[in-house]
Amino acid sequence: MTVMAERPTTNRTEVNSFEDLLDTLDELDVPDGYKAEIIRGNIIVSPWSKAYYLDVMELVCEQLRPYLPEEHRISFGPFLYVFPGVERAYGPDIHVARRSVSRSTSTHMDGEALAFVAELTSSSTRDDDLTDKVEMYGRAGVPVYLLLDMQEEQATVLWTPSAKGYGSRITRPFGEKLPIPAPFDCLLDTAGFQAP
C-alpha cells in the first residue's frame, strides 16, 4: 500500500512539504504487522520481516556490539530516522546511533546521529533498499550501510558517503566473512544468514 503525497491531511490541507508528510505519517494508523517510511515523496507502508530475519538481525548486532564507537548503541526495531536534507524518513532494520539521539519524546530521530544502518531486503522493499536507500543514506552522510540481500543471499557493505551516494563497496555471498570498515574495523561472519 502506498499513500501518495497528493493525499490530503486530516485537516484537509494539501501535503506539499516534507514536514507535512511527517505530520501525515504521525497521524497514520498503520495496520499491525506493517511499518511506514517516507521514500521519494511518498509514505510507503510495507509488511514486517519474515521470522528468520530476527536471527540474522541478532547475529549482526552480537558481532558488531564489541566494535561500536564510544557512546553509541546498536538496535533493531521500528524507529524512524529523519533526513530532512534529502527529504526521507527511514526505519532501518538495524541501526547504530549516538545514545543521545534517544533522549527525546519525539517519534522521529535525527538521521545525523547514525554511524551504521543495515537493511534486510524483502520482496516488497528490495527495490528501495537497493536503489533509493543506497543513494540517500550516502548523501545523508551515514558512514556505513550494510545491505543484506535476502533473496540473492549476499551481503554488501557500502562506505565513503558523498553527495552521489557511496564511493566504496564490497559484496560477499552469505557464508563468507565481510569486512566492515571504520569506525568498526571488523569482520562480519555471514554464516547462518541463509533462509531455513
Z-matrix of the N, CA and C atoms (Angstrom, degrees):
N
C 1 1.427
C 2 1.523 1 108.12
N 3 1.330 2 117.48 1 138.00
C 4 1.454 3 122.98 2 178.06
C 5 1.510 4 109.19 3 -125.95
N 6 1.312 5 117.89 4 132.48
C 7 1.456 6 122.48 5 173.07
C 8 1.516 7 105.90 6 -100.60
N 9 1.308 8 117.28 7 115.17
C 10 1.461 9 121.73 8 -174.39
C 11 1.522 10 111.07 9 -78.84
N 12 1.323 11 116.45 10 155.41
C 13 1.456 12 122.67 11 -178.42
C 14 1.523 13 112.03 12 -63.91
N 15 1.330 14 118.65 13 -24.71
C 16 1.460 15 120.92 14 -178.93
C 17 1.527 16 112.33 15 -76.09
N 18 1.294 17 118.29 16 -9.73
C 19 1.461 18 122.63 17 -178.60
C 20 1.523 19 109.75 18 -65.47
N 21 1.340 20 118.97 19 132.80
C 22 1.457 21 119.77 20 179.10
C 23 1.519 22 111.70 21 -68.67
N 24 1.323 23 115.81 22 151.58
C 25 1.452 24 120.22 23 174.58
C 26 1.520 25 108.36 24 -78.15
N 27 1.335 26 116.16 25 177.43
C 28 1.463 27 119.61 26 -177.04
C 29 1.520 28 112.73 27 -65.37
N 30 1.341 29 118.74 28 -21.09
C 31 1.462 30 119.07 29 178.37
C 32 1.523 31 111.77 30 -97.67
N 33 1.313 32 116.77 31 16.30
C 34 1.455 33 125.01 32 174.50
C 35 1.520 34 114.57 33 66.90
N 36 1.320 35 118.15 34 24.23
C 37 1.462 36 120.79 35 171.88
C 38 1.515 37 107.91 36 -97.84
N 39 1.311 38 116.64 37 154.16
C 40 1.457 39 120.31 38 -179.59
C 41 1.529 40 110.60 39 -72.20
N 42 1.330 41 115.22 40 143.17
C 43 1.455 42 121.41 41 174.23
C 44 1.522 43 106.38 42 -83.89
N 45 1.339 44 117.25 43 108.16
C 46 1.455 45 118.47 44 -175.16
C 47 1.518 46 113.44 45 -134.26
N 48 1.325 47 117.66 46 10.13
C 49 1.456 48 119.75 47 176.96
C 50 1.519 49 109.15 48 -145.33
N 51 1.310 50 114.78 49 165.23
C 52 1.452 51 120.22 50 177.63
C 53 1.523 52 110.99 51 -59.95
N 54 1.327 53 117.01 52 -40.37
C 55 1.469 54 121.13 53 178.91
C 56 1.529 55 111.00 54 -63.20
N 57 1.346 56 117.26 55 -38.03
C 58 1.466 57 120.57 56 175.86
C 59 1.525 58 110.80 57 -62.96
N 60 1.332 59 116.36 58 -40.88
C 61 1.465 60 119.74 59 177.79
C 62 1.529 61 111.20 60 -62.85
N 63 1.345 62 116.82 61 -41.26
C 64 1.467 63 119.76 62 177.29
C 65 1.519 64 110.99 63 -61.76
N 66 1.340 65 116.79 64 -41.89
C 67 1.465 66 120.22 65 178.16
C 68 1.528 67 110.95 66 -62.62
N 69 1.334 68 116.23 67 -43.13
C 70 1.469 69 120.43 68 178.35
C 71 1.523 70 110.42 69 -63.31
N 72 1.325 71 116.16 70 -41.98
C 73 1.465 72 120.56 71 178.45
C 74 1.526 73 110.68 72 -60.10
N 75 1.330 74 116.89 73 -42.16
C 76 1.468 75 120.82 74 179.35
C 77 1.529 76 111.64 75 -62.42
N 78 1.327 77 116.98 76 -33.65
C 79 1.462 78 121.45 77 -177.82
C 80 1.524 79 113.02 78 -86.27
N 81 1.313 80 116.94 79 -11.88
C 82 1.457 81 122.32 80 -175.73
C 83 1.527 82 110.99 81 -69.41
N 84 1.309 83 116.18 82 132.64
C 85 1.463 84 121.89 83 175.24
C 86 1.530 85 107.21 84 -92.36
N 87 1.336 86 115.38 85 93.20
C 88 1.470 87 121.21 86 -176.80
C 89 1.530 88 108.61 87 -78.66
N 90 1.328 89 117.98 88 128.70
C 91 1.466 90 120.36 89 -179.81
C 92 1.529 91 111.86 90 -60.50
N 93 1.325 92 115.88 91 150.50
C 94 1.463 93 120.05 92 175.69
C 95 1.525 94 109.27 93 -55.53
N 96 1.328 95 115.40 94 138.74
C 97 1.447 96 120.60 95 179.14
C 98 1.516 97 114.09 96 88.04
N 99 1.337 98 117.88 97 6.55
C 100 1.454 99 122.44 98 -179.81
C 101 1.521 100 110.28 99 -128.28
N 102 1.345 101 116.35 100 158.15
C 103 1.457 102 122.22 101 172.91
C 104 1.517 103 107.83 102 -128.85
N 105 1.336 104 116.63 103 159.81
C 106 1.461 105 121.27 104 -179.23
C 107 1.523 106 109.87 105 -126.33
N 108 1.334 107 115.59 106 139.63
C 109 1.453 108 122.97 107 178.29
C 110 1.527 109 108.33 108 -137.32
N 111 1.332 110 117.27 109 163.97
C 112 1.463 111 121.70 110 173.42
C 113 1.516 112 107.33 111 -106.41
N 114 1.344 113 115.00 112 117.93
C 115 1.460 114 121.94 113 -177.95
C 116 1.522 115 108.26 114 -134.81
N 117 1.320 116 117.27 115 124.17
C 118 1.472 117 123.21 116 178.02
C 119 1.528 118 112.69 117 51.83
N 120 1.341 119 117.75 118 43.85
C 121 1.456 120 120.93 119 175.99
C 122 1.520 121 115.08 120 77.75
N 123 1.329 122 117.67 121 9.21
C 124 1.467 123 122.25 122 178.92
C 125 1.519 124 110.09 123 -125.06
N 126 1.320 125 115.57 124 149.59
C 127 1.456 126 120.69 125 169.71
C 128 1.516 127 106.51 126 -87.98
N 129 1.328 128 115.51 127 118.23
C 130 1.461 129 121.81 128 -177.11
C 131 1.523 130 108.78 129 -107.60
N 132 1.309 131 116.18 130 125.37
C 133 1.460 132 122.79 131 178.08
C 134 1.517 133 107.17 132 -108.57
N 135 1.338 134 115.92 133 124.44
C 136 1.468 135 119.86 134 -178.07
C 137 1.523 136 109.78 135 -134.89
N 138 1.345 137 116.88 136 155.29
C 139 1.465 138 119.85 137 -178.51
C 140 1.518 139 111.91 138 -71.65
N 141 1.338 140 115.89 139 153.75
C 142 1.458 141 121.39 140 175.19
C 143 1.523 142 109.26 141 -65.13
N 144 1.295 143 115.81 142 168.97
C 145 1.461 144 123.73 143 -173.69
C 146 1.527 145 113.08 144 -73.73
N 147 1.339 146 114.11 145 166.01
C 148 1.460 147 121.18 146 173.40
C 149 1.519 148 109.37 147 -68.67
N 150 1.309 149 116.52 148 157.18
C 151 1.467 150 121.98 149 -174.11
C 152 1.528 151 112.76 150 -57.86
N 153 1.330 152 118.67 151 -42.84
C 154 1.468 153 119.64 152 -175.35
C 155 1.528 154 112.45 153 -68.29
N 156 1.337 155 118.01 154 -15.60
C 157 1.468 156 120.88 155 176.45
C 158 1.530 157 110.21 156 -60.55
N 159 1.325 158 116.98 157 -30.54
C 160 1.468 159 120.77 158 178.81
C 161 1.526 160 110.40 159 -59.27
N 162 1.336 161 117.93 160 -43.63
C 163 1.464 162 120.88 161 177.33
C 164 1.525 163 111.03 162 -59.70
N 165 1.327 164 116.48 163 -42.86
C 166 1.461 165 120.80 164 -179.50
C 167 1.531 166 109.69 165 -64.41
N 168 1.327 167 117.06 166 -45.36
C 169 1.465 168 120.26 167 -180.00
C 170 1.534 169 110.80 168 -61.36
N 171 1.325 170 117.19 169 -41.86
C 172 1.464 171 120.07 170 178.37
C 173 1.527 172 111.81 171 -65.89
N 174 1.339 173 117.61 172 -38.98
C 175 1.465 174 120.67 173 177.68
C 176 1.528 175 111.13 174 -62.15
N 177 1.325 176 117.51 175 -42.30
C 178 1.464 177 120.99 176 178.24
C 179 1.530 178 109.71 177 -63.07
N 180 1.324 179 117.21 178 -48.12
C 181 1.470 180 120.99 179 -178.53
C 182 1.529 181 111.70 180 -61.13
N 183 1.337 182 116.56 181 -45.14
C 184 1.470 183 120.15 182 179.97
C 185 1.526 184 111.72 183 -60.46
N 186 1.334 185 117.05 184 -39.99
C 187 1.460 186 120.10 185 -177.37
C 188 1.531 187 113.03 186 -74.71
N 189 1.322 188 117.68 187 -34.09
C 190 1.461 189 120.28 188 -177.25
C 191 1.527 190 113.77 189 -86.14
N 192 1.319 191 117.38 190 -24.56
C 193 1.470 192 120.96 191 -175.14
C 194 1.539 193 113.66 192 -50.41
N 195 1.340 194 120.16 193 -44.07
C 196 1.472 195 118.93 194 -179.74
C 197 1.536 196 114.07 195 -65.89
N 198 1.327 197 118.21 196 -13.93
C 199 1.467 198 121.73 197 -174.97
C 200 1.532 199 113.15 198 -109.36
N 201 1.325 200 117.55 199 10.03
C 202 1.461 201 120.55 200 -176.93
C 203 1.524 202 111.28 201 -64.28
N 204 1.330 203 116.96 202 143.84
C 205 1.462 204 119.16 203 171.21
C 206 1.533 205 109.62 204 -61.76
N 207 1.305 206 115.90 205 155.03
C 208 1.463 207 120.88 206 -179.77
C 209 1.528 208 110.47 207 -56.85
N 210 1.319 209 116.05 208 141.82
C 211 1.472 210 124.07 209 178.75
C 212 1.534 211 113.38 210 63.28
N 213 1.326 212 117.62 211 27.86
C 214 1.462 213 122.70 212 175.87
C 215 1.522 214 109.35 213 -117.59
N 216 1.316 215 115.92 214 156.90
C 217 1.461 216 121.41 215 174.14
C 218 1.519 217 108.80 216 -132.39
N 219 1.331 218 115.17 217 152.89
C 220 1.462 219 121.40 218 175.59
C 221 1.518 220 107.61 219 -111.16
N 222 1.325 221 115.50 220 135.70
C 223 1.462 222 121.33 221 -177.86
C 224 1.516 223 109.51 222 -146.40
N 225 1.310 224 114.37 223 164.72
C 226 1.458 225 119.65 224 167.00
C 227 1.508 226 106.47 225 -135.38
N 228 1.297 227 115.54 226 151.30
C 229 1.453 228 117.89 227 -179.33
C 230 1.511 229 112.55 228 139.71
N 231 1.296 230 114.74 229 -177.64
C 232 1.471 231 120.32 230 -170.27
C 233 1.526 232 113.65 231 -84.89
N 234 1.329 233 116.26 232 75.18
C 235 1.459 234 119.90 233 174.79
C 236 1.519 235 108.65 234 -118.11
N 237 1.319 236 116.18 235 135.63
C 238 1.447 237 121.85 236 -175.49
C 239 1.526 238 110.16 237 -98.06
N 240 1.334 239 116.11 238 119.01
C 241 1.457 240 122.43 239 176.21
C 242 1.529 241 108.40 240 -101.57
N 243 1.326 242 115.76 241 132.75
C 244 1.455 243 121.91 242 -173.77
C 245 1.526 244 109.64 243 -106.82
N 246 1.342 245 114.98 244 136.05
C 247 1.457 246 123.43 245 179.44
C 248 1.535 247 108.25 246 -125.63
N 249 1.339 248 118.55 247 78.93
C 250 1.468 249 120.15 248 -176.21
C 251 1.526 250 113.75 249 -58.63
N 252 1.336 251 117.77 250 -33.88
C 253 1.461 252 120.83 251 -178.54
C 254 1.513 253 113.58 252 -62.00
N 255 1.332 254 117.84 253 -27.94
C 256 1.465 255 121.72 254 178.46
C 257 1.531 256 111.11 255 -115.97
N 258 1.334 257 115.57 256 9.27
C 259 1.470 258 123.32 257 177.35
C 260 1.526 259 112.67 258 50.70
N 261 1.333 260 114.14 259 53.71
C 262 1.449 261 120.92 260 177.26
C 263 1.528 262 108.95 261 -134.34
N 264 1.311 263 116.10 262 154.99
C 265 1.466 264 123.24 263 172.33
C 266 1.518 265 106.13 264 -141.68
N 267 1.331 266 115.81 265 113.15
C 268 1.453 267 122.05 266 -174.85
C 269 1.526 268 110.37 267 -116.60
N 270 1.307 269 115.30 268 149.70
C 271 1.453 270 122.73 269 171.70
C 272 1.513 271 108.63 270 -113.15
N 273 1.345 272 118.32 271 80.38
C 274 1.462 273 120.02 272 -174.88
C 275 1.527 274 112.28 273 -61.41
N 276 1.326 275 115.85 274 148.74
C 277 1.457 276 120.57 275 179.99
C 278 1.526 277 111.12 276 -63.20
N 279 1.335 278 116.82 277 -42.40
C 280 1.467 279 122.55 278 177.54
C 281 1.515 280 106.91 279 -131.21
N 282 1.322 281 116.90 280 140.25
C 283 1.457 282 119.41 281 -178.57
C 284 1.514 283 110.65 282 -145.70
N 285 1.343 284 114.98 283 141.72
C 286 1.458 285 122.71 284 172.47
C 287 1.524 286 105.61 285 -116.81
N 288 1.331 287 115.81 286 123.08
C 289 1.466 288 120.38 287 -178.52
C 290 1.520 289 109.95 288 -143.81
N 291 1.330 290 114.85 289 161.25
C 292 1.458 291 119.93 290 174.11
C 293 1.525 292 109.09 291 -58.23
N 294 1.319 293 117.04 292 139.05
C 295 1.463 294 121.85 293 -179.87
C 296 1.529 295 111.94 294 -58.14
N 297 1.311 296 116.78 295 -33.06
C 298 1.466 297 120.71 296 -176.27
C 299 1.527 298 112.95 297 -63.71
N 300 1.337 299 118.51 298 -21.60
C 301 1.464 300 120.84 299 -177.34
C 302 1.532 301 111.70 300 -64.29
N 303 1.319 302 117.59 301 -25.53
C 304 1.469 303 120.22 302 -177.59
C 305 1.530 304 112.82 303 -90.61
N 306 1.302 305 118.03 304 1.82
C 307 1.471 306 121.06 305 179.54
C 308 1.524 307 109.59 306 -87.74
N 309 1.324 308 114.83 307 64.36
C 310 1.457 309 122.18 308 -175.93
C 311 1.522 310 109.12 309 -156.10
N 312 1.307 311 116.62 310 158.64
C 313 1.461 312 120.91 311 175.21
C 314 1.525 313 111.48 312 -96.84
N 315 1.321 314 117.84 313 1.44
C 316 1.460 315 122.63 314 -179.77
C 317 1.531 316 110.76 315 -70.07
N 318 1.316 317 116.06 316 154.89
C 319 1.467 318 120.94 317 173.51
C 320 1.529 319 110.66 318 -90.67
N 321 1.321 320 116.80 319 -2.13
C 322 1.461 321 122.17 320 178.97
C 323 1.513 322 109.05 321 -115.00
N 324 1.316 323 116.73 322 137.80
C 325 1.463 324 120.55 323 177.02
C 326 1.528 325 108.84 324 -114.14
N 327 1.315 326 115.16 325 151.27
C 328 1.452 327 122.69 326 -175.56
C 329 1.523 328 110.71 327 -74.06
N 330 1.326 329 116.94 328 117.52
C 331 1.451 330 122.05 329 179.53
C 332 1.518 331 113.62 330 -61.23
N 333 1.343 332 117.47 331 -23.36
C 334 1.464 333 120.47 332 179.27
C 335 1.527 334 112.19 333 -67.97
N 336 1.323 335 117.88 334 -15.30
C 337 1.468 336 121.68 335 179.73
C 338 1.525 337 112.10 336 -80.12
N 339 1.324 338 117.61 337 -9.73
C 340 1.465 339 121.49 338 -175.37
C 341 1.526 340 112.54 339 -77.29
N 342 1.333 341 115.78 340 137.32
C 343 1.463 342 122.33 341 172.24
C 344 1.524 343 110.78 342 -108.32
N 345 1.346 344 116.50 343 -15.63
C 346 1.470 345 121.59 344 -173.62
C 347 1.515 346 108.18 345 -163.52
N 348 1.328 347 116.46 346 140.45
C 349 1.459 348 121.90 347 168.54
C 350 1.520 349 108.02 348 -135.63
N 351 1.325 350 115.41 349 151.77
C 352 1.463 351 121.19 350 173.25
C 353 1.520 352 107.92 351 -134.65
N 354 1.300 353 115.42 352 138.10
C 355 1.461 354 122.10 353 175.04
C 356 1.518 355 108.37 354 -121.91
N 357 1.333 356 116.13 355 135.16
C 358 1.453 357 123.31 356 174.13
C 359 1.521 358 106.18 357 -104.46
N 360 1.308 359 117.18 358 117.84
C 361 1.456 360 119.97 359 -174.37
C 362 1.535 361 110.98 360 -70.77
N 363 1.312 362 113.89 361 151.66
C 364 1.464 363 121.97 362 169.49
C 365 1.519 364 105.83 363 -135.35
N 366 1.321 365 117.07 364 170.84
C 367 1.464 366 118.65 365 -178.28
C 368 1.522 367 111.38 366 -61.06
N 369 1.331 368 117.95 367 -29.91
C 370 1.469 369 119.94 368 -178.45
C 371 1.525 370 113.44 369 -85.18
N 372 1.341 371 119.15 370 -21.27
C 373 1.469 372 120.93 371 -176.36
C 374 1.524 373 113.68 372 -113.04
N 375 1.318 374 117.85 373 -8.60
C 376 1.465 375 121.59 374 -170.04
C 377 1.528 376 113.21 375 -54.86
N 378 1.322 377 117.99 376 -47.35
C 379 1.463 378 120.07 377 -177.62
C 380 1.524 379 111.81 378 -59.41
N 381 1.325 380 117.36 379 -45.29
C 382 1.469 381 120.44 380 179.28
C 383 1.524 382 111.43 381 -66.87
N 384 1.343 383 117.50 382 -39.88
C 385 1.468 384 120.90 383 179.52
C 386 1.526 385 111.33 384 -62.33
N 387 1.344 386 116.93 385 -37.06
C 388 1.470 387 122.04 386 -176.69
C 389 1.528 388 113.57 387 -83.80
N 390 1.327 389 117.69 388 -19.47
C 391 1.469 390 119.63 389 -174.91
C 392 1.528 391 111.18 390 -119.62
N 393 1.311 392 116.85 391 -77.75
C 394 1.468 393 121.31 392 -173.77
C 395 1.518 394 112.05 393 -56.82
N 396 1.323 395 117.72 394 -47.07
C 397 1.463 396 119.94 395 -176.42
C 398 1.523 397 112.06 396 -70.10
N 399 1.336 398 117.81 397 -34.54
C 400 1.471 399 119.84 398 176.28
C 401 1.532 400 108.89 399 -60.06
N 402 1.311 401 116.20 400 -47.91
C 403 1.468 402 119.63 401 -178.72
C 404 1.528 403 111.88 402 -68.52
N 405 1.330 404 117.06 403 -47.04
C 406 1.458 405 119.87 404 -171.79
C 407 1.529 406 113.40 405 -75.00
N 408 1.326 407 118.68 406 -39.04
C 409 1.466 408 118.92 407 175.14
C 410 1.536 409 109.66 408 -59.91
N 411 1.336 410 116.69 409 -40.03
C 412 1.457 411 120.49 410 178.09
C 413 1.517 412 111.88 411 -65.86
N 414 1.331 413 117.21 412 -47.47
C 415 1.469 414 120.74 413 179.20
C 416 1.518 415 111.52 414 -63.23
N 417 1.336 416 117.13 415 -31.13
C 418 1.470 417 120.50 416 179.54
C 419 1.521 418 112.12 417 -79.48
N 420 1.342 419 117.33 418 -9.09
C 421 1.459 420 120.85 419 175.34
C 422 1.514 421 115.72 420 89.78
N 423 1.341 422 118.39 421 16.11
C 424 1.467 423 119.92 422 176.22
C 425 1.534 424 107.37 423 -67.10
N 426 1.345 425 118.37 424 120.25
C 427 1.470 426 120.51 425 -171.60
C 428 1.528 427 115.45 426 -60.00
N 429 1.338 428 118.26 427 -38.85
C 430 1.472 429 120.46 428 -175.96
C 431 1.526 430 109.41 429 -137.30
N 432 1.341 431 115.49 430 130.27
C 433 1.461 432 122.08 431 176.03
C 434 1.520 433 107.55 432 -121.84
N 435 1.335 434 116.52 433 121.43
C 436 1.462 435 122.69 434 176.33
C 437 1.514 436 108.14 435 -104.74
N 438 1.311 437 115.94 436 120.84
C 439 1.452 438 122.07 437 -179.40
C 440 1.517 439 108.12 438 -109.94
N 441 1.319 440 116.79 439 113.00
C 442 1.465 441 121.74 440 178.42
C 443 1.522 442 107.59 441 -101.49
N 444 1.321 443 115.58 442 102.50
C 445 1.458 444 121.86 443 -178.75
C 446 1.531 445 107.51 444 -82.82
N 447 1.313 446 115.36 445 97.58
C 448 1.458 447 121.26 446 -174.03
C 449 1.528 448 111.80 447 -72.75
N 450 1.335 449 117.84 448 -22.45
C 451 1.453 450 120.58 449 178.70
C 452 1.538 451 111.01 450 -79.72
N 453 1.327 452 116.73 451 -40.57
C 454 1.467 453 121.07 452 -179.90
C 455 1.532 454 112.26 453 -90.97
N 456 1.341 455 117.01 454 -6.87
C 457 1.464 456 124.02 455 -178.52
C 458 1.535 457 111.29 456 53.71
N 459 1.336 458 114.17 457 56.57
C 460 1.461 459 120.48 458 175.33
C 461 1.514 460 109.96 459 -145.50
N 462 1.326 461 115.01 460 153.28
C 463 1.457 462 122.52 461 -179.17
C 464 1.520 463 109.09 462 -115.87
N 465 1.329 464 115.94 463 135.79
C 466 1.454 465 122.30 464 177.04
C 467 1.516 466 108.40 465 -126.69
N 468 1.321 467 116.49 466 129.91
C 469 1.459 468 120.60 467 174.05
C 470 1.525 469 106.99 468 -109.79
N 471 1.341 470 115.52 469 134.01
C 472 1.461 471 122.19 470 179.37
C 473 1.517 472 108.24 471 -120.98
N 474 1.338 473 116.39 472 141.26
C 475 1.461 474 120.91 473 177.92
C 476 1.524 475 108.29 474 -151.91
N 477 1.303 476 117.90 475 -175.78
C 478 1.463 477 125.50 476 -171.97
C 479 1.534 478 109.38 477 62.07
N 480 1.347 479 116.37 478 67.12
C 481 1.464 480 119.86 479 -179.89
C 482 1.531 481 111.31 480 -67.39
N 483 1.342 482 114.24 481 148.86
C 484 1.463 483 120.63 482 178.86
C 485 1.522 484 109.05 483 -154.00
N 486 1.312 485 116.43 484 179.59
C 487 1.466 486 121.89 485 178.77
C 488 1.530 487 111.89 486 -63.66
N 489 1.331 488 118.01 487 -15.75
C 490 1.468 489 121.80 488 -179.80
C 491 1.520 490 112.88 489 -103.80
N 492 1.323 491 118.23 490 3.27
C 493 1.467 492 121.33 491 -176.65
C 494 1.507 493 109.52 492 119.69
N 495 1.317 494 116.42 493 -129.01
C 496 1.465 495 121.59 494 179.33
C 497 1.520 496 110.70 495 -114.21
N 498 1.329 497 116.12 496 142.60
C 499 1.454 498 121.15 497 -178.81
C 500 1.514 499 114.31 498 -93.94
N 501 1.339 500 117.62 499 -16.88
C 502 1.469 501 120.64 500 -175.92
C 503 1.518 502 110.38 501 -132.57
N 504 1.343 503 115.27 502 146.60
C 505 1.465 504 119.77 503 179.25
C 506 1.518 505 110.63 504 -158.45
N 507 1.329 506 114.94 505 148.92
C 508 1.471 507 122.69 506 173.28
C 509 1.527 508 106.69 507 -137.10
N 510 1.326 509 116.73 508 138.73
C 511 1.458 510 122.25 509 178.15
C 512 1.524 511 108.93 510 -124.64
N 513 1.332 512 115.74 511 137.09
C 514 1.466 513 122.42 512 176.73
C 515 1.535 514 108.36 513 -136.80
N 516 1.331 515 117.42 514 146.74
C 517 1.470 516 119.29 515 173.83
C 518 1.525 517 110.40 516 -70.07
N 519 1.331 518 116.04 517 151.81
C 520 1.461 519 119.98 518 175.47
C 521 1.526 520 108.78 519 -56.11
N 522 1.303 521 115.81 520 140.20
C 523 1.447 522 122.35 521 -177.69
C 524 1.525 523 111.71 522 108.41
N 525 1.341 524 116.74 523 -20.27
C 526 1.460 525 121.11 524 178.29
C 527 1.528 526 110.06 525 -99.88
N 528 1.327 527 115.36 526 170.25
C 529 1.467 528 120.95 527 176.49
C 530 1.518 529 109.05 528 -93.63
N 531 1.320 530 115.17 529 139.25
C 532 1.462 531 122.93 530 -177.20
C 533 1.521 532 108.93 531 -118.27
N 534 1.337 533 118.31 532 124.35
C 535 1.469 534 119.10 533 177.69
C 536 1.521 535 110.85 534 -71.37
N 537 1.324 536 116.66 535 129.81
C 538 1.459 537 122.47 536 176.09
C 539 1.531 538 106.30 537 -104.36
N 540 1.346 539 117.44 538 121.04
C 541 1.468 540 120.53 539 -173.42
C 542 1.531 541 113.42 540 -74.89
N 543 1.335 542 115.17 541 -179.16
C 544 1.466 543 122.76 542 177.54
C 545 1.527 544 109.58 543 -54.35
N 546 1.281 545 118.11 544 143.30
C 547 1.472 546 126.96 545 12.41
C 548 1.523 547 114.64 546 -87.94
N 549 1.333 548 118.83 547 11.40
C 550 1.467 549 121.68 548 -176.54
C 551 1.523 550 112.35 549 -93.40
N 552 1.326 551 116.97 550 -46.61
C 553 1.461 552 122.41 551 179.06
C 554 1.527 553 112.39 552 48.77
N 555 1.336 554 115.23 553 63.05
C 556 1.467 555 120.33 554 -179.64
C 557 1.517 556 109.03 555 -146.90
N 558 1.326 557 116.06 556 174.45
C 559 1.454 558 122.39 557 174.01
C 560 1.519 559 109.45 558 -105.70
N 561 1.331 560 116.22 559 133.38
C 562 1.466 561 122.14 560 176.25
C 563 1.525 562 107.61 561 -101.59
N 564 1.319 563 116.33 562 118.75
C 565 1.463 564 121.63 563 177.93
C 566 1.526 565 107.60 564 -84.08
N 567 1.328 566 116.94 565 116.41
C 568 1.472 567 120.93 566 -177.08
C 569 1.528 568 112.74 567 -93.47
N 570 1.326 569 117.26 568 9.78
C 571 1.466 570 119.96 569 174.65
C 572 1.529 571 107.94 570 -61.87
N 573 1.297 572 116.81 571 135.06
C 574 1.461 573 121.02 572 179.58
C 575 1.508 574 113.85 573 91.31
N 576 1.334 575 118.18 574 3.52
C 577 1.462 576 121.13 575 179.11
C 578 1.540 577 111.99 576 -85.58
N 579 1.323 578 117.97 577 -12.16
C 580 1.467 579 121.79 578 -177.07
C 581 1.532 580 110.63 579 -70.32
N 582 1.329 581 114.55 580 157.89
C 583 1.460 582 120.60 581 176.00
C 584 1.521 583 109.53 582 -64.53
N 585 1.328 584 117.62 583 146.39
C 586 1.474 585 119.72 584 178.50
C 587 1.519 586 111.36 585 -67.77
